[in-house]
Structures are given as C-alpha cells and as structure tokens.
Amino acid sequence: MRNSHIRTKLLLIILIFSLIVISLSSCTAQDTKSVLFDESGSYGKLYTIYNTGASGTSVFANLLQENGFTVSKIDNGPLTPEILEDHDVVVMMFPYRNYTDQEINYLIEYVSSGGGLLLVGNPWGVEDGDSNSIYNKIANDFGANFAYNVLVVDPNENIGLSNFIKVTDIVSNPLTSNINEIYYMQGTYLSNPGCSTVVITSGKDSWADNLFLTPEGYSQNNQLRESNETRGPLPLYSAMEYGKGKIVFTGSAASFTNLYIYRSNGWKLGLNSVNWLSNNSIPSEYKTAGVFSLSLGDLGYMVSGTILLAIFIIIGLFLILKQEKKVELSRVIKTIKNWKYYVLMGFNLLFTILGAIMFFPVNLILFDRTQFLYYDPYFGYALIITGLLFLLFNGIILFNIIFRERIPAKYNYFNMGLLLFFAGFTIFMGSLFSFPLMEIFTIGSLILLVPSVVNYWIIHGHGYDLIIEGKEFNRLAKLSVKTLPYELHALYQDAIYLGEGGFGRVYRAKTLEGNDVAIKIPKSFDKRAEKIFISEVSNWSQLEHPNIVKLYNFKILPIPYIEMEYCEGSLEHGKKPLDESIKIIYESANGLSYAHGKNIIHGDVKTSNIMSHNGVYKVSDWGLSKMTTGESVTLSGATPQYAAPEQISHEFGKSDERTDIYQLGIVFYELVTGQLPFEGEMAVVYGSILTSDPVPPSHINPQAQLVEPIIMKCLNKIKKERYNSMEQLILELEDYLKPGDETILLEKDDE
C-alpha cells in the first residue's frame, strides 16, 4: 500500500511538471504578430531556430519572441497558402531545396496580399548552382539578383578576417533606425537590386573576390584583389514594397547567427526589418535574449520530454536497485567457464574503447571554429560529460571483472540508464545542435548498450560473482583445519572451530556488530565440492522460514564461505521421547513443505541436518538440493542409510518431493526406536532399502505403535503409496498436537 502511495505521488509530480512546461511553451507574447521561419529548405541543420550552435539562429528567434512576436517554424514542405496566411512575416534563411514554381507563386501571392518576406542569403559557389541557385531564383522572381561565386572583402575595414567587414555607409531608413555601423559577416552582394531601395552599401575599397573550385569540388576565394573583380561600393541590404506587402533582401545569413549576432548591430537590423515587414513602428530600444528559451515554438515539449525521460530512468533505476538489493541473496549462482569469463572481459573492454572513440575524437571538429558545418561547443560539452561518465561506469565494471571477478550490477544499471538517456536526448534535443549526423550518436548509444545487456544476462545466469570453474576453490587446499582463514578475520571475531561434516568445516563467530553466526567453509576443492557449494547457496538463498536455518550471506571471494544462523547443535543419534520426536518431525516437515513450495527438494534429510535453536527445529545443509520444474529430478550423493529407493535405482522412478518424505520417515523411525531401519555395509544397506521392509517400530519400542502407520507410510518403497505431499504428512501429524499450543497429544480418542 505504501509503495502505491509513493508511485501515485511521483505520477502527480510528473503531471504537474508537464503542465508547467507545456503552459510555459504555449505562452505567447503580448503582440500577436506572427513570424514563420521556413526551414524546409535550410542548408542542412544550419540557420534553424532551435540550433544553439555557432551557426544556429536560436538567438535571433528568441530576440523576436522577447520583443513581442510569436515565432514558429516549418521544416517540411511544401509551402501552401494555408500555411503562409497564418503569419505576418516569413523568414527564409538561405533556402537551399528545390522549391516548385507553384510554391514560389504562393510566396509571391502571399507578399502581394500584405505579407512580409525577409530573404536572407549566403555566399554560394558553382557547386550550388551558380546564378540559378534556389535562393537567387526566389530573389529573381521579385526583380532582384544576387551575385554568385563571390564574397565581399575589404582590406581597410575588415575585423580580423577578410570576409568580416565593417560597414558604415548606411542610409537613414526605418530598417537602419538607431544603427550607425554594422559588421557584414561572410556575405555576398546584390548585383541588381531591382526596384528595391539599398540602405546599406560596402565601402569603395571593397571588392567581390571570385571563387574557384578546389580539387575536392568546393568553391574557395583566394583573397587577392584582381583586375577582373567587381569593386565597391556594393549594395548589401535593400528593401522594397511589393503589392500590399514588403520584402527585405540581404546576403549575409551569418550576421543573424548565434556566433556573430551580438558582435555588432546586426541583431537590431534584423529586428528593425521584421518590425517594418509586419507594419509595426520601430522601437527606440530592444530587449536582448539568450540562445535558449523554453517558450520558443514547441521547444518546451522537447525539453519536457527529455526531463520526463530522465525522471522515468531515475525512478526505474531506483526501483531496480531496490529490487536487486532484496533479491541479491536469492540470486541463482553458477560457475562460469574460463573461456566465457575471458570473452566477457574482452567484450567489455572492446566496447569501452568503442565508447571512447564515439564520444571524444569528434570534439576536435566540434571545437574547431574553422569547421563551419560542425562547430558546436555546446554539443561537445554534452559529449565530453556523457563520455566521462560512460568511461567511469565502464571502468568500474572492468576493474571488478578483471581484479575482483565480479559484475557490479549497480554500475551496470547506471551505464544502461546513461546510454538510454543520451539516446533519448539526441532524439528529443538533437535539433539544438549543429552536428548534422545526430543519428550516429543515437544509434551508437544503443549499440553501446550491448555489453550492459550481456552483463545483465550473465548476472541472472551466473550471479554477481564470477565463479570461474575450480579457481576459487583451489585456495581451500591451503587453509588450516581448525583456524578461521585469515581472509575472514576482518569480518568476524572470536571464531571457534565446531567441527566438520561431509563437505565443510563449521565455525562459530561473531560479526562486527556482535551477532553470533555460523561460518561454513568447504573443506575440499574438487569439482564435486564446488558443485555442491554452488547448488547449496543458490537454492538455500531462496528459503526463509522459521523451520529452515537462515542463510545470512555467502561469498566466493576472498574464499568460498557461507554465513548462516547459529544453532546450538544438530540432532544426535539415538532414541527420543515420543512427544519430542513428533515435534521434531512436525517442525521439520513444515520447513520442507515451504521449500517444496519453492520447487526445491532437499535430497539429504537426516538427523545431522536438523538443527535446534531456542527450542525450534530447523532444516539445514542444502548442498544436495535440486530445483524442480514440475518434473522429477535425479538426486544423488545422499547418505546411504537415509537414501530413498529412487535415489539408488531408477526402477523406482526419479526423485521428487516424496523423496524427502521417505528420508524424513527414516529420521522419524530413528527418533522413536533409537536405530536406523537398515544398517550394515553399504551394499547390504542398499540391498535392504530396495528389497526389504523395515522392522515395524513398535517391535522395538511399543510406544511407537501410535505413530507407526505414519512412519511405515513414509517408508513405502513405492512413491505413490507414500504421502503425496508434505502437507498431507503435516495434517496427519496435527492429530497428535493439542490445538493452539502445538504440544503433543499422545492419546487419541477411541472411536
């Protein structure tokens, strides 16, 4: 119920946060004038309103919104009258796709009917279509023409780079209000302004530098003033009225991009132009804006989607880690082959290297300003942070695999969460960055998940500790018999050697918290001991019942050992009072019944495996236990005198829950008679188990006549003649218990 309340609160928080972000993203400025950025023909991902990179125009879009305009975009054609008529101004930043004649006619009709068009270009070359460039084709249809194959340069007025020129020849005009100079960045010029009015002109020492094709097929200028090149002054910025509408022409898209927009008055020129195009009066002052705004377009939805993804991943990690903590002891463990261990190690190392290659070398381009198409330090920072976290988590995983032979599940899940978030981040927020191939990082992040998925599969198939066949158990050969190994001295104190059984030595010790526990360490180091240890902890860790000795912990490193509940001792061989015998069998049957409910068969029930603690009897030592899946299993290795017929010969079928019933019947027989049903040499014992009936208990102890039918039914050689389940045996035994206090009722009512 408590978890349900927590989940409800989390969902409410997420819902409230979503509503806040959505309302923020949908809020509009006081002015209703609407500006549409046509990005259906943008040059790659450049000059787009969400792009926060150097060549993005997010600052320009934010400036418009901050100063009273609503801003939206269209990134898929075609342009239609229905799209255009909803907006007062259309901004085209260096349109690059092939607009159809019909789309251009729609654009002409839109302007003629009163719309405004800000046509912003950029230098282009032969490879972009010469004078037939789409950008120039649109300008031609309005009677203007831009020069192609050129850049404007001015040796006297450049500002560090020859194509960044300072311009002061500015005509007084609403477009140039409050502007005395601008920096014209990487621009071309109007070779024919047509009917438009030129308001900004380059200086007389400027010229148009011709471009030439490089061997790679790109246009480049030589920055040399040659006699055949056009000289200034050159028209750079012009405006005209067209029908009921207006148009502004300029050839410098860079002047409106984030990298340069505040370096001069270009941002004011842009705002003046949009105000003039929308028939607004030109303000005397403007507000500035940053590169990022949640209320710009549908950016709020993109950000909220990213944040919700992060919240879901964090909640998912919290719930997974919480669940992992609960099931850590119950995790099935299994030895791993040497070759599989080395493949796992190499696999994680390989993908760590691939991750480093994906996240870091690309930053040489992202931080290089000369890489016009790729320069984007913001995305570089995102890659570096993600890459460092990826290497941190993978480094911890690799260190544990190599030096501790363990997979740290927590960091494996952290890595999965990180990569899933980054993949989602590139999907939701990829439009904010200039890098044109964002899909590389989306797909790459998902590919880097592969080793985490493999690690998860190994954890669920083999456990957290990588138990390499034989390796950890080889250390046991060097251990002293009666002394707690020095590797455990830091964990336990006051250790006392108690003795040893068939497969392990047992010590009593105190934990650092002062709790009494029993420590069991395998005494041999062969394959059989390894198999028994793995089986024991794998099955035992799933059992928690008052009549089963509690398994507190187990480790493979530094040596294999089990930490379990300390019990005063096990049952001793010999005769017990009848009431105590019934109590022992009843409580043991309850523990075994619980195990059967978990599909676990003990397979080695005997007096030495039944412990007592504070007057409660508990079943211990699950080394020969087996998991069942609805079918019978093969159980071998049981103590001969306690073995069931089916454990000796397949003629009696395979082992199942009724095998434990048979063995518990032998314990019952021993408790009431003081001796085993079959004794002698192993061959004699096995022969008797398969062919002979035991002497009835009442012939040895007349008091045993009361429970003799129960014992003999348990010891039936035919499985189907025994009790079908431990629950049936428990119900039968309850007839001998007083109601309520579970004390023994030795006399039954005569019927």
Secondary structure, 3 states (H helix, E strand, C coil): CHHHHHHHHHHHHHHHHHHHHHHHHHCCCCCCCEEEEECCCCCCCCCCCCCCCCCCCHHHHHHHHHCCCEEEEECCCCCCHHHHCCCCEEEEECCCCCCCHHHHHHHHHHHHCCCEEEEECCCCCHHHCHHHCHHHHHHHHCCCEECCCEEEECCCCECCCCCEEEECEECCCHHHCCCCCEEEECCCCEEECCCCEEEEECCCCCEEEEEEECCCCCEEECCCCCCCCCECCCEEEEEEEECCEEEEEECCHHHHCCCCCCCCCHHHHHHHHHHHHCCCCCCCCCCCCCCCCCCCCCHHHHHHHHHHHHHHHHHHHHHHHHHHHHHCCCCCCCCECHHHHHHHHHHHHHHHHHHHHHHCCCHHHHCCCCCCCCCCHHHHHHHHHHHHHHHHHHHHHHHHHHHHCECCHHHHHHHHHHHHHHHHHHHHHHHHCCCCCCHHHHHHHHHCCHHHHHHHHHHHHHCCECCECCCCHHHHHHCCCCCCCHHHCCCEEEEEEEEECCCEEEEEEEECCCCEEEEEEECCCCHHHHHHHHHHHHHHCCCCCCCECCEEEEECCCCCEEEEECCCEECCCCCCCHHHHHHHHHHHHHHHHHHHHCCEECCCCCHHHEEEECCEEEECCCCCCEECCCCCECCCCCCHHHCCHHHHCHHHCCECHHHHHHHHHHHHHHHHHCCCCCCCCHHHHHHHHHHCCCCCHHHHCHHHHHCHHHHHHHCCCCHHHCCCCHHHHHHHHHCCECCCCCCECCCCCCC
